[in-house]
Every structure is written in C-alpha cells, then in structure tokens.
C-alpha cells in the first residue's frame, strides 16, 4: 500500500493543446516593418540555413564510427550526441537490459515515459541524448563479450567509456590493448574527477559530486545574509559542460590523426575540470590576495545593475554594465515613476559604476528598481527598457518557450514524429550551417534494437551465432 503512489496514474487533468498551439509566424509577419536592406540579408541567411532543408545536405562526420560504451552518467551520452547530430554513426553499447538511465522519469512515474512500438518504456532524458544513435547490448564482463568488442574495434574510429578507473584495462579492453588492434583508435574516457590523482573517481562520483568538488556550488545561490545556502545547478552542468569539452577534445584528436599524427590517442575529460575552466576569474582573484568569490544570488559583484529582478508576472533580467546604460534604466523607470529616477540620479554615491558596487548601494538600487517593476509585467518592463536601448529579457517558463515565436520559427523547438516512440517535442540541433548542418533523424531505439545489423555487419556473425551469444548472456 505504501508503494502504491509509484504506479498510481494521477496525471493532472489539464487540457494540453497539440503543439504548436499557436501557428508558426509567417515570413511576412516576422519581417513586417524591417528595413529592406536588413530584410534582404535576413532572408539570404535564412534561405541558407533553415533547418527544414537539412535532410538534403551532406553530413560533416559521415563515415566516422563511434562506440558509446558509457552508462549511468549523461556525460558520455551528451558527448556522443554531438557526433550523432553531425552525421557520425554512433552505436550505444549498453549493458544487458539497457542503460539504467533509461528508467529515469519525473517522480518515477511510468506515465511520463515514452513507449516504443514493441511496448518498451523509456525515460525522456535518455531519449533526448539517444538521438540518431543505434543500440546494441554487450556484456564485457564475459570473455565472449570482450572478444566480440575486439572483433569490431578495427572498424571503429572513437570509443567512449566511463567505467571505474582502470577497469577496462584490467579486463584487457583498455586503450593500451585496443590500440594494439587498431592504432588509429581514439579512446575517450569521461568521468567527474578523473582516472588518476588524489580525488580520482570513486563509485557514486556523479555530476553533483563534481559540481560540489570544484567550487561551483559554493559560489551559486543566495548569500547567508539573504537566507541562502550553496545551490547546485538544476541541470546536469558538469555532465553537459564536460561532455561538450570531451567532444571538442575528441574532434581535435580526430583532426590530428588525419593531418599529422597518423594514429589515434588516449583522451580524458572530466566534468569538474570542464567547469573549473568556465569559472574563470575566480582563480586569478584568489591568487592575488586569497579572496574567495562569495555567493551573491542573482546580483553581480562587478556590475550594478546586472540581475534578475521580480516584476508583476515573474522575473526579468536587466543589464546595465556601464554608466550610459545605468541612466537609461532610470529614464525608463522615470517615465512611469519620476520620483524613483530623481531619487537615484541625484545620489552622488551612485553616479560612477565603481561607486555603485558596495553591498548597500546595490541594495538601494535594486530596491528602488523593483518599486517600478512590481507594478509592470515582464513585457511592459522589457518594452520600456528596450525603448531606451537597455538589454533586458523576461525569465521564460518552459511552456512559454515551447510557444515562443522565435524558437519555433527557427526550428529549434520542434516536434519529431519518431518511428519508434511517436511524436516527441524536443530541442533541435544547435549545429546550424549552410552546407553540413546538424540534424535529428530519430530520438532513440529500444534496447538492443540494432544487435543483428551491427554484429552481422561489423563482426560477420550469423543469426545462429547471435542467438547463441544472447542465450549465453553476452548480448
């Protein structure tokens, strides 16, 4: 009885309109009132890169074969999705029964999973990163499984794994062994803190562990004086940033192989070190006098005003990075509430950007700004600020983004009618180009869907041999 909530189907009874609920804007609507010279350039770019034309163009990584042997973490799947979007043949090598990430679903509820044609359920997060990939199963803990991997490795360009440090090497299928079979192999290991060093990865070293271990979480969230605590990113920051760096490093290794090395190499990329790279000036600041960058919530230590602020129907970001923008912000507020503009602009302690940075000056300015914004919607605030040429934008809810004309028109939020899982709303490929753009052809495959095609094609196995391997728990 206590566990019945896991299977109860209590989805909210909200009428969901088919996407898009609001039709896509037309070309005429988008460019109405735009200067003819600007419009001419816009339309030229659009004709070159519109995503609806992608299927007619070649793929930049066509002919590259990738084995993604990662499991239980998104970092490897995120990395290999960059290759699959750009046309590489990416084969997800999953453990028997499939990657455990397939089971992840909001609140653990099956009704928030997608069902394939053969009835197999899969979580949305896994499907999003399984785009354009084939699925095979392989148990590398068996000798037969390792032999099968060795049989196909001569035809592989890139192998990605995230097993415990040294585990594949112990099994005889690490870089040192596989590079003897295929010297051109690029072997990528991804994880959170690495295979070597005092903090090398241990069991359970997932994305949140990496976020906490390298300073990011300590610097994110509201300060103690605001009642805040360290806050990890709601998204899988280390997996996504680390996976992106891993893809770039592997692409570079691929280029080096083709241009001057003539052989592959071992590549390692971790989530923690990737985010260390992006929290840039923390390190130089600490090196100067031992300062630790404090948490400051949505406010900025070096710019005032530069923050997300509450308004009547949500929140809005306002950027005033220099003095001219500063006074434009208050001119926008003063059109509605002149006393607020007068109060701020006549204060001698707030006239120069560096004088506005101490904490109490920030409290003063943001408090006064919200006195104007609290009575205005995001749209009203943004309109007023943009009339003064101030960078600003409302904080959008995900359902608003789904129907936002800009992303729909550009094809980045799109509905894909997948052959296995039906209609899936997703974010499209970010690789936009006139000749070899990225694209999404399908969202994912059921577990082991491509066993026969891959193993017959790459290892020369027949159906009888495949049946024997399946019976023996190898595939």
KEFI-534403 format. One record per residue: x, z, y of N, C-alpha, C, O, CB in turn; residue in three letters. Coordinates in steps of 0.2 Angstrom, whole numbers, plus 5000, padded with zeros to 4 digits. Glycine has a CB too. Example, Ala and Ser with C-alpha at 12.3 -4.5 7.8 and 13.67 -1.06 7.14 Angstrom:
506650394972506250394978506650394984507150424983505750454978Ala/506450354989506850364995506450395000506750405006507050294997Ser/
***
This chain:
500450004994500050005000500450005006500349965011499550065000Unk/501050045006501450055012501749985014501949975019501950105011Unk/501849945009502249875010501749825011501949765012502649865004Unk/501049835011500649785012500649745018500449685019499849805011Unk/500949775024501049735030501449675029501449635033501349785035Unk/501949675024502349615023501949555022502249505023502849635018Unk/501449565018501049505016500449495019500049445019500949515008Unk/500149545023499549535027499649475032500149475035499349595030Unk/499149435032499149375037498749395043498149385043498849315033Unk/499049425048498649445054498949405060499049435065498749525055Unk/499049345059499249305065498749305070498149305069499349225063Unk/498949315077498549315082498049255083498249205082498949325089Unk/497449275084496949225084496849185091496449195095496149255083Unk/497449155093497449115099497449045098497849015093498149135103Unk/497049005101496948935100497648905103497848905109496348905104Unk/497948865099498548835100498448755101498248725096499148845095Unk/498548735107498448655108498948615104499548645104498348645115Unk/498848555102499348515099499848505105499748495111499048445097Unk/500548495103501048485108501048405109501048365104501748515106Unk/501148385115501148425121500348435123499948385123501548385127Unk/500248485126499548505128499448465135498848445136499448575130Unk/499948455139499948415145500348345143500948355142500248455151Unk/500048295144500448225143501048225147501148255152499948165145Unk/501548185144502148175147502048135154501648095154502648135143Unk/502448155159502348115165502648045164503048035160502748155171Unk/502348005168502547935168503147925173503247965177501947885170Unk/503447865172503947845176503747845184504147875188504247775174Unk/503147815185502947815192502847885195502947895200502247775192Unk/502547935190502448005193503148035194503148075199502048045188Unk/503648025190504248055191504648035197504948075201504748045185Unk/504547975198504947945204504547935210504847895215505347885202Unk/503947955210503547945216503847975222504048035222502847975215Unk/503947935228504247965234505047965234505247985239503948025235Unk/505347945229506047945228506347885232506047825231506347945221Unk/506847895236507147835239507347785234507547795229507847865243Unk/507247715237507347665232508047655229508147635223507147595236Unk/508547675233509247665231509347715225509647705220509747675236Unk/509147775227509147835222508747815215509047825210508947905225Unk/508247795216507747775211508047725206508047725200507047755213Unk/508447675210508747615206509247645201509347625195509047565211Unk/509647695204510247725200509847765194510147765188510647775204Unk/509347805196509047855191508747805185508847825179508447885194Unk/508447755187508147715182508747675177508647665171507747655185Unk/509247655181509847625177510147675172510247665166510347605182Unk/510247735174510447795169509947805164510147805158510647855173Unk/509347805166508847825161508747765155508647785149508147835164Unk/508847705158508747645153509347655148509347625142508747585156Unk/509947685150510547685146510547735141510747735135511147685150Unk/510247795142510247855138509647885136509647935132510647905142Unk/509047855137508447885135508447895127508647845124507847845137Unk/508247955125508347965118507847925113508047925107508248045117Unk/507347895116506947855111507247795109507047765104506247845115Unk/507847775112508247725110508847735105509147695103508547685116Unk/508847805103509447825099509547795093510047775090509447895099Unk/508947785089508947755082509247685082509447665077508247755080Unk/509247645088509547585087510347575089510547525089509147535093Unk/510647635090511347635092511747665086511547705082511447685098Unk/512447645086512847675081512947745082512847775087513547635081Unk/513247785077513447855077514147865077514547835073513147885071Unk/514447905082515147905083515547935077516147925076515247955089Unk/515247975073515548005067515347975061515448015055515448085067Unk/515047925061514847885055515547875050516047855053514547815056Unk/515447895044516047885039516347955038516847955034516447835042Unk/516248005042516548075041516148115037515548115038516748105048Unk/516448145032516048185027516248255028516848275028516148165020Unk/515748305029515948375030515548415024514948405023515648395037Unk/515948465021515648515017515548575020516048605022516048525010Unk/514948595022514748665025514648715019514048715017514248655030Unk/515148755018515048805012514948875015515048925011515648805008Unk/514748875021514648945024513948975022513448935020514648945032Unk/513849035022513249065020513149135024513649165025513149075013Unk/512549155025512449225028512649235035512449285038512849275024Unk/512949175038513049185045512849115048512949065045513749195047Unk/512649115055512449055058513049015061513048955062512049065064Unk/513649045062514249015065514448955062514548905065514849065065Unk/514448945055514648885052514148835052514248775053514848905044Unk/513448855051512948805052512848775059512748715060512248835050Unk/512948815064512948795071513548745072513448695075513048855076Unk/514148765069514748715070514548645066514648595070515348745067Unk/514348645060514248585057513648545059513648485058514148595049Unk/513148575063512648545066512848495071512548445073512148585069Unk/513448515075513748465080513948405076513848345079514248495083Unk/514248405070514448345067513848305064513848245064514948375061Unk/513348345062512748305059512348265064512148215063512348355055Unk/512348295070511948265076512348205078512048155080511948315081Unk/513048205077513448145079513548095074513948045074514048165082Unk/513248105068513248055063513648065057513648025052513447995066Unk/514048115056514448135050513948155045513348175046514848195052Unk/514148135038513748155033513948235031514448245029513948115026Unk/513448275033513648345032513248375026512648365025513348385038Unk/513548395021513248425015513348495015513848525015513648395008Unk/512748535015512748605014512748625007512348605003512048635018Unk/513348665006513448684999513248754998513548805001514248674997Unk/512648764996512348834996512448864989512448834984511548824997Unk/512348934989512448964983511748954979511248934981512449044984Unk/511748974972511148964968510649004971510649064973511348984961Unk/510048964972509449004975509448984983508949004986509449074974Unk/509948964986509948944993510349004997510349054995509248934995Unk/510448985003510749025008510249085010509649065011511048985014Unk/510449145010509949195011509649185018509149215020510349265011Unk/510049155023509749145029509049105029508649105034510249105034Unk/508949065024508349035023507749085023507149065025508248995016Unk/507849145021507249195021507149225027506649265028507449245016Unk/507549215032507449255039506849225042506749165043508049245043Unk/506349265044505749245048505549305052505649365051505249235042Unk/505249285058505049345063504549395059504049375056504649315068Unk/504749455060504449515057504349505049504049545046503749515060Unk/504749465046504749455039504149415036504049425030504849515036Unk/503749385040503149365038503149285036503449245039502649365044Unk/502949275030502949205027502549155032502749095032502649205020Unk/502049175035501649135039502049105045501849055048500949165041Unk/502549135046503049105052503549065049504049045052503349155056Unk/503549045042503948995039503648935038503048925038504249025032Unk/504148885037503848815036503848805028504348825025504248765039Unk/503448765026503348745019503448675017503248635020502648765016Unk/503948665013504148595011503548565006503148595004504848595007Unk/503648495005503148465001503148494994502548494991503348395000Unk/503648524991503648554985503448624985503448664980504248544981Unk/503248654991502948724991503548774993503348834993502648744985Unk/504148754994504648804995504648825003504548775007505348774993Unk/504648885004504648905011505348915014505848935010504248975011Unk/505348905020506048915024505948935031505448915034506448845024Unk/506348985033506349005040506548955045506948915044506749065040Unk/506248965051506348915056507048915059507348865060505948935062Unk/507448975059508148975061508548935057508948895059508349045062Unk/508448935050508848905046508748825047509248785047508748925038Unk/508148805047507948735048508248705054508448645054507148725048Unk/508248745059508448715066509248695065509448645068508448775071Unk/509648735061510348715060510448675054511048655053510748785060Unk/509948665050510048615044509948545046509848505042509548645038Unk/509848535052509648465055510148415052510748415053509648465062Unk/509848355049510248295047510748315041511148275040510648275053Unk/510648375038511148395033510748385026510148385025511348465034Unk/511248365021511048365014511048435011511448475014511448315010Unk/510748455006510848515002510948504995510648474991510148555003Unk/511548544993511748544986511848624985511948654989512348504984Unk/511848634978511948704976512648704972512748654968511348744972Unk/513048754972513648764969513848834968513848864973514148714972Unk/513948854962514248924961514948924960515248904955513848954955Unk/515348934965516048934965516348994962517048994961516348924972Unk/515949034960516249094956516349074949516649114945515749154957Unk/516149024947516248994940516748944940516848904945515548964937Unk/517148944934517648894934517448824934517748774937518048904927Unk/516848804931516548744931516348724938516448664940515948734927Unk/516148774942515948754949516548744953516548694957515548814952Unk/517048774952517748764956517948694954518248654958518248814954Unk/517948674948518148614945517748554948518048504950518148604938Unk/517148564949516648514952516848504960516848454962515948534952Unk/517048564963517248554970517848514970517948474975517348624973Unk/518348534966518948494966518948424965519248384967519448524961Unk/518348404961518248334959518048294965518148234966517748334953Unk/517648324970517348294975517848294982517748264986516648314977Unk/518248344982518648354988519048294990519248294996519148414987Unk/519348254986519748194988519248154993519548114997519948154983Unk/518648154993518148114997517948155003517448125006517648084992Unk/518248215004517948255010518448255015519048255014517848325007Unk/518248255022518648255027518748325030519248345032518348215033Unk/518148365030518148435033517748475028517248465026517848425040Unk/518048535027517748585023517748655028518248665031518148605016Unk/517148685028517048745032516848795027516348785023516448725038Unk/517148855028516948915024516948975028517348975033517348915017Unk/516649025026516649095029516649155024516449205026516049105034Unk/516949135018517049195013517449245016517849235021517249165006Unk/517449305012517949355014518649335015518849285011517849415009Unk/519049365019519749335020520149335013520149385009520149385025Unk/520349275012520749255006520349244999520649234994521249315005Unk/519749255000519349244994519349184990519449174984518549264995Unk/519349124994519349064991520049044989520149014984519149004997Unk/520549074992521249064990521349104983521649074979521749094995Unk/521049154982521049194976520749154971520949154965520749264977Unk/520249124972519849084967520249014966520048974961519149064970Unk/520748994970521048934969520748874972520948814970521148924961Unk/520348894977520048834981520148844988519748814992519348834979Unk/520648884990520848884997521248825000521248774996521248954998Unk/521448835006521748775009522348755005522548695005521948785016Unk/522748805003523448795000523348754994523748714992523748854998Unk/522748764990522648724984522348664985522548614982522248774979Unk/521748664989521448594990521848544994521648484993520748614994Unk/522248564999522648515002523148484998523448434999523048555008Unk/523348514992523748484987523348424984523648374982523948524982Unk/522648434983522248374980522148324986522148264984521648404978Unk/521948344992521848304997522248325003521948365007521048304999Unk/522848295005523248315010522848295017523048325022523848275010Unk/522348255017522048235023521448285025521148275030521748165023Unk/521348335021520848385022520948425028521448455029520748425016Unk/520448435032520448485037519948545035519448535034520148455044Unk/520248595035519948655031519848705037520348735040520448685026Unk/519248725038519048765044518748835041518248835037518548735048Unk/519048885043518748955041518448985048518748985053519249005038Unk/517849005047517449035053517249105051517049115045516848995055Unk/517249155056517049215055516949255062516949225067517549255050Unk/516949315061516849355068517549385071517649385077516449415066Unk/518049405067518649435070519249405066519849425068518649505069Unk/519149365061519749335058519949355051519749405049520349335063Unk/520349315048520649325041521249375041521449395036520749265038Unk/521549385047522149425047522149465054521749455058522749375047Unk/522649515054522649565059522249625058521949635053522349535065Unk/522449685062522149745060521349745060521149795056522349795066Unk/521049705063520249705063519949645059519449625061520049705070Unk/520349625054520149565051519449585048519249635047520649545045Unk/519049525047518349535045518349575038518649575034518049465043Unk/517849625038517649665033516849645031516549615035517749735034Unk/516649665025515949655024515449685029515549735032515749685017Unk/514949645031514549665037514749645044514449665048514449735036Unk/515349615044515549595051515149525053515449475053516349575051Unk/514549545056514149485058514149485066514549515069513449505056Unk/513749435068513849425075513749485080514149495084513249375077Unk/513349535079513349595083513949635083514149665088512749635081Unk/514249635077514949675077515449635081515849675085515149675069Unk/515449575081515949535085515749545093516249555097515949465084Unk/515149545094514949555101515149625104515349625110514149545102Unk/515149675100515249735102516049755102516249795106514949795097Unk/516449715098517149725097517549705102518149715102517349705090Unk/517349655107517749625112517549635119517749595123517849555110Unk/517149675120516949695127516349665130516149685135517549675131Unk/516049615127515449585130514849635130514549635136515249525125Unk/514749675125514149715125514249765130513749785134514049745118Unk/514849795131514949845136514849825143514549865147515649875135Unk/514949765144514849735151514149705152514049675158515349685152Unk/513649705147513049675148512449735148512549775144512949625142Unk/512049725152511449775153511549805160511949795164511549825147Unk/511049855161511049885167511449945167511649975162510349915169Unk/511749965173512250025173511850095171511250095172512550035180Unk/512250145170511950205168511550235174511050265173512550255166Unk/511750225180511350245186510650215186510250245190511750235192Unk/510550155183509950125183509550145176509050115175510050045183Unk/509850185172509550205166509650155160509350155155508750205167Unk/510150115161510350065157510850085151511250135152510550005160Unk/510950045146511450055141511749985139511449935141511150085135Unk/512349985136512549925134512049885130511749915126513249935129Unk/512049815131511549775128511849715125512149675128511049755133Unk/511749705118511949645115511549585117510949595119512049645108Unk/511849525117511449465118510849455113510949475107511849395118Unk/510249435116509649425111509749365107509449365101509049425115Unk/510149325109510349265104511049275101511349325102510449195109Unk/511149235096511749245092512349215096512649165094511649215085Unk/512549255101513049225106513749215102513949155103513149285111Unk/513949255098514649245095514649185090515049145090514949305092Unk/514049185086513949135081513949065085514249015083513349145077Unk/513549065091513548995094514148975098514348915098512848995098Unk/514349025102515049005106515548995101515948945102515149065111Unk/515649035096516149025091516148965087516548925085516149085086Unk/515448945085515348885081515548825086515748775083514648885079Unk/515348825092515548775096516248765097516548705097515248785103Unk/516648815098517348815098517648785092518148745092517648885100Unk/517348805086517548785080517548715079517948675076517248825074Unk/516948685081516848615081517348575085517548525083516148595083Unk/517448605091517948565096518648565092519048515092517948605103Unk/518848625090519548635086519548585080520048555079519648705084Unk/519048575077519048535071519048465073519348425070518448545066Unk/518648445078518648375081519448355083519648305082518248365087Unk/519748405086520448395089520848385083521348345083520648455093Unk/520748425077521148415071521048345068521548315065521048475066Unk/520448325068520248255066520648205070520848155067519548245066Unk/520648215076520948165081521748165079522048115079520848185088Unk/522048225079522748225077522948195071523448165070522948305077Unk/522448205066522548175059522648095060523048065057522048195054Unk/522148075063522147995064522647965069522847915067521447975066Unk/522848005074523347975079524047985077524447945079523148005085Unk/524248045075524948055074525148105069525748095066525248085081Unk/524748145066524948185060524948155054525448155050524548245060Unk/524448115053524348085046524148125041524048105035524948055044Unk/524048185042523748235037523348285040523348295046524348265033Unk/522948325036522448375039522848445040523448445041521948385034Unk/522448495042522748555043522248615042521648595041523048555050Unk/522448675042522048735042521848755049522248755054522348795039Unk/521248765050520948785057520548845056520148855051520548725060Unk/520648895061520248955061519948965067520248955072520649015059Unk/519348995067518949005074518549065073518149065068518548945077Unk/518549115077518149175077517649185083517749155088518549235076Unk/517049215081516549225087516849275092516749255098515949255084Unk/517249325090517449375095517949335100517949345106517849435092Unk/518449295097518949265101518649215106518949195111519549245097Unk/518149175103517749125107517449165113517549135119517249095103Unk/517149215113516849255118517349285123517249295129516349305116Unk/517949305120518449335124518649275129518849295135519049355119Unk/518649215127518849165131518349155137518649125142518949095127Unk/517749165136517249145141517149205146516849195151516649125138Unk/517349265144517349325149517949325153518349375153517149395146Unk/518049275157518749255159519049305164519649335162518649195163Unk/518849325170519249365174519249435173519649475176518949355181Unk/518949455168518949525166519749545164519949605166518549545159Unk/520049505161520749515158521249525164521649575164520949465153Unk/521249475169521649475174521549535179522049575181521649415178Unk/520949555180520749615184520949675181521249715184519949615185Unk/520849685174521149745171521849745171522149805172520849745163Unk/522249685170522949685171523249705177523749735178523149625169Unk/522849695183523049715189523149795190523649815192522649685195Unk/522549825189522549905190522249945185522050005186522349915197Unk/522049915179521749945174520949955175520649995171521950015174Unk/520649915179519949915181519549885175519849835172519749875187Unk/519049915173518549895168517949865171517649905175518449945162Unk/517849805171517249775174516549815172516449815166517149705172Unk/516249845176515649885175515049845173514949785176515449935180Unk/514549875170513849835169513549845176513549895180513449875164Unk/513249785178512849785184512249745184511949725189513349755189Unk/511949745178511249715177511249645179511649605177510749755180Unk/510749625183510649565185511049545191511049495194509949545186Unk/511349595194511749595200512449565199512649575193511749655204Unk/512749545204513449515203513949565207513749585213513449445205Unk/514549575204515049615208515349575213515649605218515549635203Unk/515349505213515749475218515249435223515549405228516149425215Unk/514649435222514149395226513549435228513249465223514049325223Unk/513349435234512649465235512349415241512649415246512749545238Unk/511849385239511349395234511449335228511649285230510549385236Unk/511449355222511549315216511249345210511649375206512349295215Unk/510549345210510249385204509549365203509249325206510249455207Unk/509349385197508649385195508249435198508449495198508549385187Unk/507649415202507349465206506549465204506349405202507349455213Unk/506249515204505449515202505049485208505249495214505249585201Unk/504549455206504049425210503349435207503249475203504149355212Unk/502849405210502149425208502049405201501649435198501749385213Unk/502249345199502149325192502749325187502649285182501749255192Unk/503249365188503849365184504449375188504449425192503849295180Unk/504949335186505649345189505849275192505649225189506149375184Unk/506349275197506649215199507349225201507549285204506249195206Unk/507749185200508449185201508549155208508349105210508849145196Unk/508949195212509149165219509849175220510149225218508749215224Unk/510249115222510949115223511149105230510949055233511249055219Unk/511449155233511749155240512449165240512649225242511349205244Unk/512849115238513549135237514049135243514549155243513849075232Unk/513749115249514149115255513749125261513049135260514549045256Unk/514049135267513649155272513049115275512549135277514149165278Unk/513149045274512649005277512049015272511449015275512848925276Unk/512149015266511549025261511249095262510649095262511749015254Unk/511649145264511349205265510849205270510249235270511949255267Unk/511049175276510549175282509949125280509449135283510949155288Unk/510049075276509449035274508949075270508349065271509748975271Unk/509249115266508749155262508349195266507749205265509149205257Unk/508649225271508249275275507749235280507249255282508649315279Unk/507949175282507549125286506949115282506349105284507849065288Unk/506949095275506449085271505949145271505349145271506649065264Unk/506249205270505849265270505449285276504949305277506249325268Unk/505849265282505649275288505049235290504649255295506149265293Unk/504949175287504349135289503749175287503149165290504349075285Unk/503749215282503149255280503149325283502649345285503149255272Unk/503749355283503849425285504449425290504949445288503849475279Unk/504349415296504849415301505249475301505849475303504549395308Unk/504949535300505249595301505849605296506349635297504749655301Unk/505749575290506249585285506849545287507449565286505949555278Unk/506749485290507349445292507749475298508349485298507149375294Unk/507349505302507649545308508049605305508549615308507049565313Unk/507749635301508049705298508749685295509149725296507549735293Unk/508749635291509349615288509849585292510449605293509249575282Unk/509649535296510149495300510449535306510949515309509749435302Unk/510049585308510349625314510849685311511049715316509749645318Unk/510849685305511349745302512049715302512149675299511049765295Unk/512449745306513149725307513549735300514049705299513549765312Unk/513349775296513649785290513549735284513849735279513449855287Unk/513049685286512849635281513049565283512849515280512149645280Unk/513449555288513549485291514049445288514049385288513649495298Unk/514549485284515049445281515049455274514849515271515749465284Unk/515149405270515049415262515349475259515149505255515249345259Unk/516049485261516349535258516049605260516149655256517149535260Unk/515749615266515449675268514849695264514649745264515349675275Unk/514549635261513949645258513949675250513449685247513549585258Unk/514549675248514649695241514649765239514449775233515349665239Unk/514849815243514749885241514049895238513549865240514949935246Unk/513949945234513349955230512749965235512249935233513450015225Unk/512850015240512250025244512049975248511449965250512450085248Unk/512549925250512249865253511849815249511449785251512949825256Unk/512049815242511749775238511049805236510549775236512049775231Unk/510949875236510349905235509849885241509249875240510449985234Unk/510149895247509749875253509549805253508949795254510249885259Unk/509949755252509749685252509249665247508749635248510349645252Unk/509349685241508849675235508149705236507649675235509149685229Unk/508249765239507549805240507149765245506549755244507749875242Unk/507449745251507149705256506949635253506349615255507649705262Unk/507349605250507149535247506549545243506049505243507749505243Unk/506449595239505849605234505249625238504649605236506049655229Unk/505349645244504749665248504449595250503749595251504949695255Unk/504749545251504449475252504249445245503649425245504949425255Unk/504649455240504449415234503949445230503549415226505049415230Unk/503749515231503249545227502549515228502149525223503249615228Unk/502449485234501849455235501749385234501249345235501649475242Unk/502349355231502349275230502449265223502849305219502849245235Unk/502249205221502349185214503049155213503349145219501749135212Unk/503249135207503949105206503949035210504349025213504049095199Unk/503349005209503348935213503348945220503648905223502648895210Unk/502948985223503048995230503649015233503948995238502449045232Unk/504049065229504649085231505149025231505549015235504949145227Unk/505148985225505648935224505548875229505948855232505548905217Unk/504848865231504748815236504948835243505248795246503948805236Unk/504848895245505148915251505848915252506148895257504848985252Unk/506248935246506948935246507248865246507748855250507248975240Unk/506948825242507248755242507048715248507448675250506848715236Unk/506548735252506548705259507048725263507248685268505848735262Unk/507448785262508048805266508648785262509148805264507948875267Unk/508548745257509148715253509548775249510148775249509648675257Unk/509148825247509448885243509348875236508748855234509148945246Unk/509848875232509748865225509348925222509448985223510448865221Unk/508848905218508348955215507948925210507948865209507948985221Unk/507748965205507348945200506949005196507249055195507748905195Unk/506348995194505949045191506249055184506449005181505249035191Unk/506149115181506349135174505749115170505249135171506549205173Unk/505849055166505349025162505149065156505649085152505448955161Unk/504549065154504349095147504449035142504448975145503649115147Unk/504549045136504648985131504048945131504148885130504849015124Unk/503448965131502848925131502848875137502648825137502248965130Unk/503148905143503148865149503648805148503548745150503348905155Unk/504248825145504748775144504548715139504648655140505348805141Unk/504148735134503848685130503448635133503448575131503448715125Unk/503148655139502748605143503048585149502648555153502048635144Unk/503648605150503948585157504048515157504348485153504648625158Unk/503848475162503848405163504548375162504748325159503548385169Unk/505048415165505748395165506048385158506248335156506248435169Unk/505948435154506248435147505848385142506148355138506248505144Unk/505248385143504848335139504948265141505048225137504048355141Unk/505048255147505148185149505848165147505948105145505148175157Unk/506348205147507048185145507048185137507548165134507548235147Unk/506548215134506548215126506948265123507048265117506848145124Unk/507148325127507448375124507048425120507248445115507948415129Unk/506448445123505948475119505548425116505248385119505548525123Unk/505548425109505148365106504848385099505048435096505648305105Unk/504348345097504048365091504348315086504248255086503248355091Unk/504648335080504848295075504448295069504248355066505648315073Unk/504148245067503748235061504248225055504448175053503248175061Unk/504448285051504948285046504548265039504048285038505248355046Unk/504948235035504648205029504548265024504148265020505148165026Unk/504948325025504848375020504448435023503948465019505548405019Unk/504448445029504148505032503648495037503348545040504748555035Unk/503448435038502948415043503148415050503748405052502348465042Unk/502748435055502848425062503148495064502948545063502248415066Unk/503748485067504148545069504348535077504648485078504848555065Unk/504248575081504448575088505148605088505248655086503948615093Unk/505548565092506248595092506648565098506348525102506648565086Unk/507248595099507648565105508048515102508348515097508148625107Unk/508048455106508448395103509148405104509448455106508248335107Unk/509548345102510248345103510448345110510148315114510548285099Unk/511048385111511248385118511748335119512048325125511548455119Unk/511948295114512448245115512148175117511848135113512848225108Unk/512148165124511748115127512348065129512848075132511348135133Unk/512247995127512747945128512447875128511947875125513347955124Unk/512747835131512447765132512547725125512147675124512647725138Unk/513047735122513247695116513247735109512947705104513947675117Unk/513447795109513447835102513147905103513547955103514147835099Unk/512547905105512247975106512148015100512047985094511547965110Unk/512048075101511748125095511048115094510648085098511948195096Unk/510848125088510148125087509948165081510348195077509948045085Unk/509248175080509048215074508548175070508048145072508648285077Unk/508748165064508348125059507948165055507348145053508848085055Unk/508148225053507648275049507948345050508448355053507648255041Unk/507448395049507648465051507948495045508348545046507048495053Unk/507848475039508148515033507948495027507448445026508048585034Unk/508248515022508048495015507948565011508148615012508548455011Unk/507448555006507448615001508048624997508448584997506848594996Unk/508148684995508748704991508948654986508548644981508648774988Unk/509548624986509748584981509448514980509448484975509748614974Unk/509048494985508748434985509148374984508948324981508348424992Unk/509748374986510248314985510748324980511248294980510548304992Unk/510648374975511148384970511248324966511848304965510848434965Unk/510748284964510848224960511248174963511748144961510148204957Unk/510948154969511348104973512048114975512448074974510948094980Unk/512148174977512848194979513348194973513848164973512848264983Unk/513148234968513648244962513648184958514248164955513348304958Unk/513148144958513248074954513648024959514047994956512548044953Unk/513548034965513947984969514648004970515047954971513547984976Unk/514848064971515448084973515848114967516548104967515448144978Unk/515548134962515948164956515748114950516148124944515748234954Unk/515348064950515248024944514848054939514848034933515847994942Unk/514448114940514148144934513548104933513148074937513948214936Unk/513348114926512648084924512148134924512248194925512748044918Unk/511548114923510948164923511048214917510848274918510348124922Unk/511348194912511448244906511948294908511848354907511648214900Unk/512448274912512948324914512648374919512848434919513548294916Unk/512248344924511948384929511548434926511448494928511548344934Unk/511148414921510648464918511048514914510848574914510248424912Unk/511648504911512048554908512348604913512348664912512548514904Unk/512548574919512848624924512248664927512348724928513148574930Unk/511648634928511048684930510948734925510848794927510448634931Unk/510948714919510748764913511248824913511148874912510748734907Unk/511948804915512448854915512548894921513048934921513048814913Unk/512048884926512148924932512648894937512848934941512248994930Unk/512848834936513448814940513148774947513448784952513848764937Unk/512548744946512248714951511448734951511048714956512248634951Unk/
***
